[in-house]
């Protein structure tokens, strides 16, 4: 209790204290001290409640965020593992679809190559029999050029299929990451259970007596009111 609180108590509580003066004088000294300490505890509880309101700014280091579902660590880790597994499944589906598209394109390109080979064979024969016909020779060169381009497309589709397979292999690490996160969750839950068991008591917390914020003898608590100060205050109130 600070000096300001003492002044407020003396200024505002005189009328009430005068009506209780006789009762206080007849009570044993131990009961008087106990009542005074209970008053201090109740006042300190109010101060704690006002001071430890959950922070509204991320710049404040204390108190921590409220224990809602959005801030519970295990809740968030569970969400991470669940969401990552779902998204990884969607990525695998997309990669498989891409791989199927590439295989279809490769098959079509191979069919085109077969047709081009037939054209090359035909125009080669025509060029040999009719060397003076320039269109046959030009068509032969065009088909050879087309064959080279289609072969490049086939190679590109094969390379794409290889890249898709390697990407699927890399995505397997997502499962390893999920297992690591689950291991962290299990350790956190085990520690939480252990700490709860370690600090559990026979008395329910709701039935426990409140604790004072400052106790005589604490460091840096010059404003602490001692039992002697309380007794002197009560004696002064009684005299008035």
C-alpha positions as CSV (number, residue, x, y, z in Angstrom):
1,X,0.0,0.0,0.0
2,X,1.5,3.3,-1.0
3,X,1.3,6.6,0.9
4,X,-1.4,7.9,-1.5
5,X,-3.5,4.8,-0.7
6,X,-3.0,5.4,3.0
7,X,-4.1,9.1,2.7
8,X,-7.2,8.0,0.7
9,X,-8.0,5.5,3.3
10,X,-7.7,8.0,6.2
11,X,-9.7,10.6,4.3
12,X,-12.5,8.5,3.0
13,X,-13.0,5.9,5.7
14,X,-13.1,7.8,8.9
15,X,-16.9,7.7,9.3
16,X,-17.0,4.0,8.8
17,X,-14.0,3.4,11.0
18,X,-15.5,5.4,13.8
19,X,-18.5,3.1,13.9
20,X,-16.1,0.1,14.2
21,X,-13.7,1.6,16.7
22,X,-15.2,0.0,19.7
23,X,-15.2,-3.4,18.1
24,X,-11.6,-3.0,17.0
25,X,-10.4,-2.0,20.5
26,X,-12.0,-5.1,22.0
27,X,-10.5,-7.5,19.5
28,X,-7.1,-9.3,20.1
29,X,-4.1,-7.9,18.4
30,X,-3.7,-11.0,16.2
31,X,-7.2,-10.6,14.8
32,X,-6.6,-6.9,14.1
33,X,-3.5,-7.7,12.1
34,X,-5.3,-10.4,10.2
35,X,-8.1,-8.1,9.2
36,X,-5.7,-5.4,8.1
37,X,-3.7,-7.8,6.0
38,X,-6.9,-9.1,4.3
39,X,-7.8,-5.6,3.3
40,X,-4.4,-5.0,1.8
41,X,-4.6,-8.3,-0.1
42,X,-8.0,-7.4,-1.6
43,X,-6.8,-3.9,-2.6
44,X,-3.7,-5.5,-4.2
45,X,-5.9,-8.0,-6.1
46,X,-7.7,-5.1,-7.7
47,X,-4.4,-3.5,-8.7
48,X,-3.2,-6.7,-10.2
49,X,-6.4,-7.1,-12.2
50,X,-6.1,-3.6,-13.6
51,X,-2.3,-3.9,-14.3
52,X,-2.4,-7.4,-15.9
53,X,-5.1,-6.7,-18.5
54,X,-4.1,-8.5,-21.7
55,X,-2.0,-6.4,-24.0
56,X,-3.4,-4.7,-27.0
57,X,-0.2,-3.9,-28.7
58,X,2.5,-6.2,-30.1
59,X,5.2,-3.7,-28.8
60,X,4.3,-4.7,-25.2
61,X,6.4,-7.5,-23.9
62,X,4.2,-8.3,-20.9
63,X,1.6,-9.6,-20.3
64,X,1.6,-12.3,-23.0
65,X,-1.3,-12.7,-25.5
66,X,-4.5,-14.1,-24.2
67,X,-4.8,-17.9,-24.2
68,X,-7.3,-18.0,-27.1
69,X,-7.3,-20.6,-29.9
70,X,-5.4,-18.2,-32.1
71,X,-2.5,-18.0,-29.6
72,X,-2.3,-21.6,-28.3
73,X,0.9,-23.1,-29.5
74,X,-0.3,-26.6,-29.9
75,X,-3.4,-25.5,-31.7
76,X,-1.3,-23.6,-34.2
77,X,1.1,-26.5,-34.7
78,X,-1.8,-28.9,-35.3
79,X,-3.2,-26.5,-37.8
80,X,0.2,-26.3,-39.6
81,X,0.5,-30.0,-39.9
82,X,-3.1,-30.4,-41.0
83,X,-3.0,-27.6,-43.6
84,X,0.4,-28.5,-44.9
85,X,-0.7,-32.1,-45.4
86,X,-3.8,-31.0,-47.3
87,X,-1.8,-28.6,-49.5
88,X,0.9,-31.2,-50.1
89,X,-1.8,-33.6,-51.3
90,X,-3.1,-30.9,-53.7
91,X,0.4,-30.2,-55.0
92,X,0.9,-34.0,-55.7
93,X,-2.4,-34.1,-57.6
94,X,-1.3,-31.1,-59.7
95,X,2.1,-32.7,-60.4
96,X,0.5,-36.0,-61.4
97,X,-1.9,-34.1,-63.8
98,X,1.1,-32.3,-65.4
99,X,2.9,-35.6,-65.8
100,X,-0.1,-37.1,-67.5
101,X,-0.3,-34.1,-69.9
102,X,3.4,-34.5,-70.7
103,X,2.9,-38.2,-71.4
104,X,0.0,-37.5,-73.7
105,X,2.0,-34.8,-75.5
106,X,4.9,-37.2,-75.9
107,X,2.7,-39.9,-77.4
108,X,1.2,-37.4,-79.9
109,X,4.6,-36.2,-80.8
110,X,5.8,-39.7,-81.5
111,X,2.9,-40.3,-83.8
112,X,3.8,-37.1,-85.7
113,X,7.4,-38.4,-85.9
114,X,6.1,-41.6,-87.5
115,X,4.2,-39.7,-90.0
116,X,7.2,-37.4,-90.8
117,X,9.4,-40.4,-91.3
118,X,6.9,-41.8,-93.9
119,X,6.9,-38.4,-95.6
120,X,10.7,-38.3,-95.7
121,X,10.9,-41.8,-97.1
122,X,8.3,-40.8,-99.8
123,X,10.0,-37.5,-100.8
124,X,13.4,-39.1,-100.9
125,X,12.2,-41.6,-103.4
126,X,10.5,-38.9,-105.5
127,X,13.7,-36.8,-105.4
128,X,15.7,-39.7,-106.7
129,X,13.3,-40.4,-109.5
130,X,12.5,-36.8,-110.4
131,X,15.6,-34.8,-109.5
132,X,14.5,-31.9,-111.6
133,X,11.3,-31.3,-109.6
134,X,12.3,-28.8,-107.0
135,X,9.1,-29.2,-105.0
136,X,9.9,-32.7,-104.0
137,X,13.3,-31.7,-102.8
138,X,11.9,-28.8,-100.9
139,X,9.2,-30.9,-99.3
140,X,11.9,-33.4,-98.2
141,X,14.0,-30.7,-96.5
142,X,10.9,-29.3,-94.8
143,X,10.0,-32.7,-93.4
144,X,13.6,-33.2,-92.2
145,X,13.4,-29.8,-90.4
146,X,10.0,-30.6,-89.0
147,X,11.3,-33.9,-87.7
148,X,14.1,-32.2,-85.9
149,X,11.7,-29.8,-84.2
150,X,9.3,-32.5,-83.1
151,X,12.2,-34.5,-81.7
152,X,13.1,-31.4,-79.7
153,X,9.5,-31.3,-78.4
154,X,9.7,-35.0,-77.4
155,X,12.9,-34.4,-75.5
156,X,11.4,-31.4,-73.8
157,X,8.4,-33.4,-72.6
158,X,10.7,-36.2,-71.3
159,X,12.7,-33.6,-69.4
160,X,9.5,-32.1,-68.0
161,X,8.4,-35.6,-66.8
162,X,11.8,-36.1,-65.1
163,X,11.5,-32.7,-63.4
164,X,8.0,-33.6,-62.2
165,X,9.3,-36.8,-60.7
166,X,12.1,-35.0,-58.9
167,X,9.7,-32.5,-57.6
168,X,7.5,-35.3,-56.2
169,X,10.6,-36.7,-54.5
170,X,11.4,-33.3,-52.9
171,X,7.8,-33.0,-51.7
172,X,8.4,-36.2,-49.6
173,X,10.3,-33.9,-47.2
174,X,7.0,-32.3,-46.3
175,X,6.1,-35.6,-44.6
176,X,9.4,-35.5,-42.7
177,X,8.7,-31.9,-41.6
178,X,5.2,-33.0,-40.4
179,X,6.7,-35.8,-38.3
180,X,9.2,-33.3,-36.8
181,X,6.4,-30.9,-35.9
182,X,4.3,-33.8,-34.4
183,X,7.3,-34.8,-32.3
184,X,7.6,-31.2,-31.0
185,X,3.9,-31.3,-30.2
186,X,4.2,-34.6,-28.3
187,X,7.2,-33.2,-26.3
188,X,5.2,-30.0,-25.5
189,X,2.2,-32.0,-24.4
190,X,4.3,-34.3,-22.3
191,X,6.0,-31.4,-20.6
192,X,2.7,-29.7,-20.0
193,X,1.3,-32.9,-18.4
194,X,4.4,-33.3,-16.3
195,X,4.4,-29.7,-15.1
196,X,0.7,-29.9,-14.3
197,X,1.3,-33.1,-12.3
198,X,4.3,-31.6,-10.6
199,X,2.6,-28.4,-9.4
200,X,-0.8,-29.9,-8.6
201,X,-2.0,-29.4,-5.0
202,X,-4.6,-30.9,-2.6
203,X,-6.4,-27.6,-2.3
204,X,-8.4,-26.1,-5.2
205,X,-7.1,-22.8,-6.5
206,X,-10.5,-21.2,-6.0
207,X,-10.4,-22.0,-2.3
208,X,-6.9,-20.6,-1.7
209,X,-6.2,-17.3,0.1
210,X,-5.0,-14.6,-2.2
211,X,-1.3,-13.6,-2.0
212,X,-0.1,-10.0,-1.5
213,X,1.9,-8.5,-4.3
214,X,4.4,-6.9,-1.9
215,X,5.6,-8.4,1.4
216,X,7.8,-6.8,3.9
217,X,11.4,-7.7,3.2
218,X,11.1,-7.8,-0.6
219,X,13.6,-5.8,-2.5
220,X,12.7,-2.5,-4.1
221,X,9.4,-2.3,-2.2
222,X,9.8,0.9,-0.2
223,X,6.1,1.5,-0.3
224,X,5.2,-1.7,1.6
225,X,3.1,-1.0,4.7
226,X,4.3,-3.0,7.7
227,X,2.2,-4.4,10.5
228,X,3.3,-1.7,12.8
229,X,2.1,0.9,10.3
230,X,-1.3,-0.8,10.1
231,X,-1.6,-0.9,13.9
232,X,-0.6,2.7,14.2
233,X,-3.2,3.6,11.5
234,X,-6.0,1.7,13.3
235,X,-5.0,3.3,16.6
236,X,-5.1,6.8,15.1
237,X,-8.5,6.1,13.6
238,X,-9.8,4.9,17.0
239,X,-8.6,8.0,18.7
240,X,-10.5,10.2,16.2
